[in-house]
Every structure is written in structure tokens, then in C-alpha cells.
Amino acid sequence: MKTFQEELVVLLKARYPIIYIVTIEEERLEYSIRNTILNKRFSNLYIWDFIEGFNLNPMKKDCGKRNPLGALEFVETMNSNTPSIFILKDFRRFLTDLTISRKLRNLLPLLKREPKTIIIIDSEIQIPNDLKDSITILKFNLPSPKEIRAEILRLSQKLTLKGKISQKTVENIIKACQGLSLEKIRRVLGKAIVIYRQLDHNSIPIILGEKRQVISQTKLLEFWAVKKRLKDIGGAYNLKRWLTARNDVFSEKALQYNLPIPKGVLIAGMQGCGKSLIAKAIAFEWRLPLLRLDIGRLFGGVVGESELRVREMIDIAESLSPCILWIDELDKSFIDRNYDSDSGTTSRVLATLLTWLGEKTLPVFVVATANDIKSLPTEILRKGRFDEVFFLKSPDLNEREVIFEIHLQKFRPESWEIYDIKRLSRKSTRFSGAEIEQTIIDAMYVAFSQDRDFTTGDILLAIKETVPLIDIAPLRASKINSWARSGRVRFA
């Protein structure tokens, strides 16, 4: 895979007339283009913006100032003896103007004949139909791990820091910084240094806080703070082992090992069985940001809006990679939808999502949850979309004991051992983890109203008065069992 600079050199040598580069990092892009020109001997570089014009041109200072048509006329009249590159900033705003659009099309023969290239820099892509065939889009990616490492080492050498940064800490900081612009990385690392006088594990929450601000500016994804660990979840031993074996899959060591990046998991099961907790625990254990997607937000009322939202969501997730993308209640977004009555919007959204799940190469680990696995389109369950599909069944006796122990330790850390956990577990057959927690809370309310501490008897009474959800809306166990035997799903 070519680097940005290599791809740019190919386009320049091939005499592509107009290149459209998408980025939010103008300064870093200009630095990269200058290095490319210096190394490949493209000698002339002219930079234009609406306010200053071509302020780097010593012959005609301020040429084209507040005049986009004047900027194109400058390109046309410049001496063509040496290869020249003309950078036009924020120029998409003028492309819809008939005068500008026509002038660009008139310039095309000249640009192909003479060694001149126009580079448009903007943060968004908006190209009129009449120019699409003439403009080539090139994406300038956010800083790579190698660039982030160089910035960390530069700051370490430039500033007097307490202690030496361990290799493991550097790896974790690099992982946390991925998805931020170089300028934001400099600011957030500077903030950490001001607070702690060093770069260590305390820097990670500060960096993730910066990512939270980036996510808060969108309406598609939510950034979730996580504190749950896998050990705080009872049962799901197969799933826990599977996840633990992949703890360091996004590390530099795994990259050097040429280890394939995992795609994700689909976790199905009744409400309250711990699907959401597992998604949060994965993010905590792997020390990655957790982005939550309510897939219903992808559907818009305007024609084409839904597909645009899917692509925007994918761009945001990939720009913040490595990360965990938690797609909550996947089944709710496609159940009972009439694929024909919405002019095919649902089909196109599903197709775009499935293609990305199967083909993505950036480290976005998808954790999708579903209550009713039977309502999901069969193409989602196909191998290749997710690495594994796990089904969370109702906890067995031993798992219920662990769940009671976890929750009682949370509510009564000093006296949890006085409760008869084995008896509580025997009496709570078919209860989910959430239902077990709620019986303890109900018992606490009763005892609190009577000005005393709650007892095993209070919890037993709450259990007796609770009807497990699985008895109200039973799953077709035979269907799930047959899928498990065929390897389509695995019991967690």
C-alpha cells in the first residue's frame, strides 16, 4: 500500500490536472507536500487562500486576494518552464459558481499540456457533477503510529520530564492518540506534561477526554466512559477466554507478528444477560475508546441521507481507530422493516454496513448486540462479518453464585459473606444477571424502609415475587441449540 507522499508523486508525474485532498490538517499537509516537492524536485509551490491570496509569491504579492477567479487566471499565466503546484485552500465553496467551474474546465487542456497541477485542500468533499470527471480525490490520513511515536520522542527530548517513559507506556499512548490530528496530539500531550510533569499511564484519560470532545461534535456516535472489567461479569467463560487471547491484538508487537486484525463479535441473548456490560468490559480491558452506535440514528427522512450517515459513521469510527464500535440492539433496526416500502433505503444501509464489516482493514473492533438473533438478516450471521457469534444463555447454578457474589461485594463489601449465596442461587433458576441484581436492590429498599440492613430472607422474598423474563418471552431453545451444534453460534 502506497504512502500519501508516494501516491501524490505518482499523480504529479502522471500529470493529473486537479487533485482534491481531504484533510483537517492544513499545516501538516503543507509540510508533507513541501517534503515531496523537495525530494522529487518539483520546484515551484504557490499557496492561495481567499483572505491573503497568493501571499507566498514574491513577484505579485496578494495576487488573487478575495478573488478565486483571479487565482485561476494566475495559474493560467504563470511561466511553465518548471513544474509548478498551486494549492487552493477552501476552494470547494467556489466550485458551484458557474464562472469558476467553467474556468477550471477551460484550464484542463493547459494543465495537461504544461507541468502545472492544481491541488484543492478542504475538510469536506463537494464536487459538482460537471467537474467530477476532471478531479482526482486523495485522502490525507491522520498521523500514523510511526508519526505519533516520533512526536512523543520529540517532546520527551525537548522537555525536561520526570522519569523515563517505558516502552509499554509509549505503546498505550500511541494507541490512545490514534484518530487525533497532530496539532491535537501536541496540545493534549502538552496538557498531560503540565499536569504530571511526565508522560505515563495518567496521560491516557486526558487523551481519551480529547477524543470524547471529537465524538461529541457528531450526532451519530456516543463516547462511553468505561470502568467495568471482565471479572465483574459472571459466567460467559468461553467468550472471556476468547477475548483474553486477543488482549494485545492492536499492539506494535502484534503488527510485527503480522497478526490479522479481528473484525468483531456478535453477542446475542435475552435482555439483562450482560451483553452491554461485555461491550464496556472489552473497551476497558483492551484500553480502547468505546463508541456506541444506535443504528436507528442512521435512518434519515431525506432521500440519500441514510446512506450518507452510514459513510459518515464509518469515517468517524475509522478516524478514531483503534477503537471499539458498539452497535447496540442490532436486531431492532431491521426487524419488521418493509424493505420495499422505504424505496430500498434499509437494503442499501444494510448492504453498506455489511460490506464494511467484511472488508474493513482499519482496527475498529465491532461488538454488536442483539436480543432476538432469529430476527437478524441471515447475511449478518455469515462468517466473515464477525469473527464469532456468541449466545448468552441464562446463567447456570455456578454462574449465578458468581453473579450474586459480585453484586453483594459491590453493595456490602465488608459483610457480603454473611449472605447465603448458594441458597439464593438455587432459588433463582432462569434469572438473568440483571434480574439477580434487581432482587438485591428490591431487598435493600424493603430493609431501608424498615430502618435495618437487608438479609438473605429479603432477597429470597424478592426472588419469589419476580417472574424471569425468559418465562414471559421464551426463546426457541431448540433453534439456538441446533445453530450451536452446526457452529453457527457459540455459547458464551
C-alpha positions in Angstrom: 0.0 0.0 0.0 1.4 3.4 -1.1 2.0 6.2 1.4 0.4 9.5 0.8 3.6 11.0 -0.5 4.2 8.1 -2.9 0.6 8.4 -4.2 1.0 12.1 -4.7 4.2 11.7 -6.6 2.6 9.2 -8.9 -0.3 11.6 -9.6 2.1 14.5 -10.2 4.3 12.6 -12.6 1.2 11.2 -14.4 0.1 14.9 -15.0 -3.2 14.7 -13.2 -4.6 18.2 -13.6 -6.6 18.8 -10.5 -6.1 16.9 -7.2 -8.6 17.3 -4.3 -7.0 16.4 -0.9 -9.4 15.9 2.1 -7.9 16.8 5.4 -8.4 18.9 8.5 -4.6 19.4 8.9 -3.6 22.1 6.5 -0.2 22.8 8.2 0.8 19.1 8.3 -0.3 18.6 4.7 1.7 21.6 3.5 4.7 20.3 5.3 4.3 16.9 3.6 3.8 18.4 0.2 6.9 20.6 0.6 8.9 17.5 1.5 7.5 15.7 -1.5 8.5 18.6 -3.8 11.9 18.9 -2.3 12.7 15.2 -2.7 11.3 14.9 -6.2 12.4 18.3 -7.5 9.0 19.9 -8.2 10.5 23.3 -7.8 7.6 25.8 -7.6 4.9 25.9 -5.0 2.2 28.6 -4.8 -0.4 28.7 -2.0 -3.6 30.6 -2.2 -6.4 31.4 0.3 -9.3 33.7 0.0 -8.1 36.3 2.5 -4.4 36.5 1.7 -4.3 35.5 -2.0 -1.0 34.0 -3.2 0.9 35.6 -0.3 4.0 33.4 -1.0 4.5 34.7 -4.4 7.3 37.3 -4.3 6.6 38.7 -7.7 2.9 39.5 -7.2 2.2 39.7 -3.5 -1.6 39.4 -2.6 -2.4 38.2 -6.2 -5.9 36.8 -6.3 -6.8 38.3 -2.9 -10.5 37.7 -2.3 -10.7 36.7 -5.9 -11.0 33.0 -6.8 -11.3 33.7 -10.5 -8.1 35.8 -10.2 -6.4 32.8 -8.6 -7.2 30.6 -11.6 -6.1 33.4 -14.0 -2.7 33.5 -12.1 -2.4 29.7 -12.7 -3.1 30.2 -16.4 -0.5 33.0 -16.9 2.4 31.6 -14.8 5.6 30.6 -16.7 5.5 26.9 -17.4 9.2 26.2 -17.8 9.4 24.4 -14.5 6.8 22.1 -12.8 4.5 24.1 -10.6 2.0 23.2 -7.9 -0.8 25.6 -7.0 -2.5 24.9 -3.6 -6.0 26.4 -3.3 -7.5 26.3 0.2 -11.2 26.1 0.9 -11.9 26.2 -2.8 -14.9 23.8 -2.7 -17.1 26.8 -1.7 -16.4 28.3 -5.2 -16.8 25.2 -7.3 -20.5 25.6 -7.6 -20.1 29.1 -9.1 -20.6 28.8 -12.9 -17.7 31.2 -13.6 -15.2 29.2 -11.5 -16.5 25.8 -12.8 -16.2 27.0 -16.4 -12.8 28.5 -15.9 -11.5 25.2 -14.4 -12.8 23.2 -17.3 -11.2 25.7 -19.8 -7.9 25.3 -17.9 -7.8 21.5 -18.3 -6.1 21.4 -21.7 -3.4 23.8 -20.5 -2.8 21.8 -17.2 -2.5 18.6 -19.3 -0.1 20.2 -21.7 2.1 22.2 -19.3 3.7 20.9 -16.0 1.1 22.6 -13.8 -1.1 20.9 -11.1 -3.8 22.4 -9.0 -4.3 21.0 -5.5 -7.5 21.8 -3.7 -7.4 21.4 0.0 -10.6 21.1 2.1 -12.1 19.3 5.0 -15.1 18.0 3.0 -15.8 16.7 -0.4 -18.2 18.7 -2.5 -17.6 18.4 -6.3 -20.2 19.5 -8.9 -21.2 16.8 -11.4 -19.6 18.7 -14.3 -16.1 18.5 -12.6 -16.2 15.0 -11.2 -14.5 13.5 -14.2 -11.7 16.0 -14.0 -10.9 16.0 -10.3 -9.0 13.2 -8.5 -9.6 12.7 -4.8 -6.7 11.9 -2.5 -7.2 11.4 1.3 -4.6 12.6 3.7 -4.8 10.3 6.7 -4.4 11.3 10.3 -1.0 10.7 11.9 0.3 7.1 11.7 1.7 5.3 14.8 5.2 6.0 13.5 4.5 9.7 13.3 2.9 9.7 16.8 5.9 7.9 18.2 8.2 10.5 16.6 6.2 13.3 18.2 6.3 11.6 21.7 10.1 11.2 21.4 10.5 14.8 20.2 8.5 16.1 23.2 10.5 13.9 25.6 13.8 15.2 24.3 12.7 18.8 24.1 11.1 19.0 27.6 12.5 18.0 31.0 10.3 15.2 32.1 10.3 13.2 35.3 11.5 9.6 34.7 11.9 7.6 31.6 8.9 6.6 29.5 8.6 2.8 29.3 8.0 1.1 26.0 4.7 -0.2 27.2 3.5 3.3 28.2 4.6 4.6 24.8 2.6 1.9 23.0 -0.5 2.7 25.1 -0.1 6.5 24.5 0.3 5.9 20.7 -2.8 3.7 20.7 -4.8 6.4 22.6 -3.6 9.2 20.3 -4.6 7.5 17.1 -7.5 9.3 15.5 -6.4 12.8 16.6 -4.8 15.4 14.4 -1.1 16.1 15.0 -2.0 19.5 16.5 -4.4 18.0 18.9 -1.9 15.3 19.9 0.6 18.1 20.7 -1.9 20.0 22.7 -3.1 17.0 24.7 0.4 15.7 25.4 1.4 19.2 26.5 -1.6 19.3 28.8 -0.5 15.9 30.4 3.0 17.2 30.8 1.9 20.4 32.5 -0.3 18.4 35.0 2.0 15.4 35.7 5.5 16.6 34.6 5.8 13.4 32.6 4.0 11.1 30.1 2.7 8.0 31.8 -0.5 6.0 32.3 -2.1 9.1 33.8 -1.9 10.7 30.3 -4.4 8.1 28.8 -7.6 9.5 30.4 -6.6 13.0 29.2 -6.1 11.8 25.7 -9.4 9.9 25.7 -11.1 13.1 27.0 -9.9 14.8 23.8 -11.4 12.0 21.8 -14.7 12.4 23.7 -14.8 16.1 22.5 -14.3 15.0 18.9 -17.2 12.5 19.2 -19.5 15.0 21.0 -19.5 17.1 17.8 -21.2 14.3 15.9 -24.8 13.1 16.3 -24.2 9.5 15.2 -21.9 8.1 17.8 -21.6 8.4 21.6 -18.3 8.2 23.5 -18.8 6.0 26.6 -16.6 6.1 29.7 -15.9 2.5 30.9 -15.0 1.1 34.3 -16.3 -2.5 34.1 -13.9 -5.4 33.8 -14.5 -8.9 32.6 -14.0 -10.2 36.1 -17.0 -8.1 37.1 -19.2 -10.2 34.8 -20.4 -13.7 36.0 -20.4 -16.6 33.5 -19.6 -16.3 29.8 -16.4 -18.2 30.3 -15.9 -19.2 26.6 -16.4 -15.6 25.5 -14.0 -14.3 28.2 -11.3 -16.8 27.1 -11.8 -15.8 23.5 -11.4 -12.1 24.4 -8.4 -12.6 26.7 -6.5 -14.3 24.0 -6.9 -11.1 21.9 -5.8 -8.6 24.6 -2.9 -7.2 22.7 -4.1 -7.5 19.1 -3.7 -3.8 18.4 -0.1 -3.5 19.7 3.1 -2.9 17.8 4.2 -6.4 18.7 1.0 -7.9 17.0 1.6 -5.7 13.9 5.2 -7.1 13.6 3.9 -10.6 14.1 1.6 -9.9 11.0 -1.4 -10.9 13.1 -4.7 -10.3 11.3 -6.8 -7.6 12.9 -10.0 -9.1 14.5 -13.3 -7.9 13.0 -15.5 -8.2 16.0 -18.2 -10.3 17.7 -21.9 -10.5 17.7 -23.4 -11.2 21.1 -27.0 -12.4 21.3 -29.2 -13.3 24.3 -32.1 -12.2 26.4 -32.3 -8.7 27.9 -30.3 -8.4 31.1 -27.9 -11.2 30.4 -24.8 -8.8 30.3 -24.3 -8.0 26.6 -23.8 -4.3 27.2 -21.5 -5.0 30.2 -19.3 -7.2 28.0 -19.0 -4.4 25.4 -17.9 -2.0 28.1 -15.5 -4.5 29.6 -13.8 -5.2 26.3 -13.0 -1.5 25.9 -11.7 -1.3 29.5 -9.5 -4.5 29.2 -8.1 -3.5 25.8 -7.7 0.1 26.9 -9.5 1.4 23.8 -12.2 4.1 23.4 -15.8 2.8 23.3 -18.1 4.3 20.6 -21.7 3.4 20.9 -23.9 3.4 17.8 -27.7 3.4 18.0 -28.2 2.1 14.4 -31.7 3.8 14.3 -29.8 7.1 14.0 -28.5 6.1 10.6 -32.0 6.3 9.1 -33.0 9.8 7.8 -36.1 11.1 6.1 -34.4 12.7 3.1 -33.5 10.5 0.0 -29.8 9.6 0.2 -29.4 10.9 3.8 -29.3 7.4 5.4 -26.5 6.2 3.1 -24.6 9.4 3.8 -24.9 8.9 7.5 -23.6 5.3 7.3 -20.5 6.5 5.4 -20.1 9.4 7.9 -20.3 6.9 10.8 -17.7 4.7 9.2 -15.3 7.6 8.6 -15.6 8.8 12.2 -15.0 5.3 13.6 -12.0 4.7 11.3 -10.5 8.1 12.1 -10.6 7.3 15.8 -9.2 3.7 15.4 -8.1 1.6 17.1 -11.4 1.7 19.0 -14.4 -0.5 19.9 -17.6 0.2 18.0 -20.6 -1.0 20.0 -23.6 -1.4 17.8 -26.5 -1.7 20.3 -29.6 -3.8 19.6 -28.8 -4.6 16.0 -32.0 -6.6 15.7 -34.3 -3.7 16.5 -33.2 -1.8 13.4 -34.1 -4.4 10.9 -37.0 -6.3 12.5 -40.4 -5.6 11.0 -38.9 -3.2 8.4 -40.5 -3.5 5.0 -37.5 -3.4 2.6 -39.7 -2.4 -0.3 -41.9 0.3 1.2 -38.9 2.6 2.1 -37.7 2.7 -1.5 -34.8 0.3 -0.7 -33.2 2.6 2.0 -33.0 -0.2 4.5 -31.4 -2.6 2.0 -28.8 0.0 1.0 -27.9 0.8 4.6 -27.6 -2.9 5.4 -25.5 -3.6 2.3 -23.1 -0.7 3.0 -22.8 -1.8 6.7 -22.2 -5.5 5.7 -19.6 -4.6 3.1 -17.7 -2.5 5.6 -17.9 -5.3 8.2 -16.5 -7.8 5.8 -13.9 -5.6 4.1 -12.6 -3.1 6.7 -8.9 -3.1 7.3 -8.5 -0.5 10.0 -8.5 -1.5 13.6 -12.2 -1.0 14.5 -13.4 -3.9 16.6 -17.2 -4.2 16.3 -19.2 -5.5 19.2 -22.8 -5.9 18.0 -25.6 -6.9 20.5 -29.0 -8.4 19.7 -31.8 -9.7 21.8 -33.5 -11.8 19.2 -30.9 -13.5 16.9 -33.7 -15.1 14.8 -34.9 -11.7 13.5 -31.5 -10.7 12.1 -30.9 -11.0 8.3 -29.0 -14.2 7.6 -26.3 -12.3 5.8 -25.2 -10.7 9.1 -24.6 -14.1 10.6 -22.3 -15.3 7.8 -18.7 -15.9 8.8 -16.5 -13.0 7.7 -18.8 -10.3 9.0 -17.8 -11.1 12.6 -15.1 -13.4 13.9 -17.6 -15.2 16.2 -21.3 -15.2 17.1 -21.8 -15.9 20.8 -25.1 -16.6 22.5 -25.5 -15.7 26.2 -27.9 -18.2 27.8 -29.4 -17.9 31.3 -26.7 -18.4 33.9 -26.4 -21.8 35.4 -26.1 -22.5 39.2 -22.3 -21.8 39.4 -22.6 -18.7 37.3 -25.5 -17.4 39.4 -23.3 -17.9 42.5 -20.6 -15.7 40.9 -23.1 -13.1 39.9 -24.6 -12.9 43.4 -21.1 -12.7 44.9 -20.1 -9.8 42.5 -23.2 -7.7 43.3 -23.2 -8.4 47.1 -19.5 -7.4 47.2 -20.5 -4.2 45.4 -23.3 -3.3 47.8 -21.8 -4.8 51.0 -18.0 -5.0 50.5 -17.4 -5.6 54.3 -20.2 -8.1 55.0 -21.1 -9.9 51.8 -20.0 -13.3 53.2 -22.9 -13.4 55.7 -25.4 -14.0 52.9 -26.4 -17.5 51.9 -25.2 -17.3 48.3 -25.7 -21.0 47.5 -29.3 -20.9 48.6 -30.0 -17.7 46.7 -28.5 -19.2 43.6 -30.7 -22.4 43.9 -33.8 -20.3 44.2 -33.1 -18.0 41.2 -33.3 -20.6 38.4 -33.6 -19.0 34.9 -32.8 -15.5 36.3 -30.6 -13.2 34.2 -27.7 -11.2 35.7 -29.8 -8.0 35.6 -32.7 -9.7 37.4 -30.4 -11.1 40.1 -29.0 -7.6 40.7 -32.6 -6.2 40.9 -33.7 -8.7 43.5 -30.8 -7.4 45.7 -31.8 -3.8 45.1 -35.5 -4.6 45.9 -34.4 -6.3 49.2 -32.4 -3.2 50.1 -35.4 -0.9 49.5 -37.6 -3.0 51.8 -34.9 -3.2 54.6 -34.2 0.6 54.3 -37.9 1.4 54.7 -37.8 -0.6 58.0 -34.5 1.0 59.2 -32.4 -2.2 59.1 -29.9 -3.9 56.9 -31.2 -6.3 54.3 -30.9 -10.1 54.8 -30.9 -13.3 52.7 -34.6 -13.6 53.5 -35.3 -10.2 52.0 -33.6 -11.3 48.8 -35.4 -14.6 48.7 -38.7 -12.8 49.0 -37.8 -10.5 46.1 -36.9 -13.6 44.1 -40.2 -15.2 44.8 -42.0 -12.1 43.6 -40.0 -11.8 40.4 -41.0 -13.6 37.2 -37.9 -14.1 35.0 -38.2 -12.5 31.6 -37.3 -15.8 29.9 -40.6 -17.2 31.2 -42.5 -14.3 29.8 -40.9 -14.3 26.3 -39.2 -17.7 25.9 -36.6 -18.2 23.2 -36.8 -21.1 20.8 -34.2 -23.1 22.6 -34.2 -25.9 20.0 -33.3 -23.4 17.2 -30.4 -21.9 19.2 -29.2 -25.4 20.2 -29.2 -26.5 16.5 -27.3 -23.4 15.5 -24.7 -24.1 18.2 -24.3 -27.7 17.1 -23.7 -26.6 13.5 -21.1 -24.0 14.6 -23.2 -21.0 13.5 -23.2 -19.6 17.1 -21.2 -20.5 20.2 -22.5 -20.5 23.7 -20.7 -17.8 25.7 
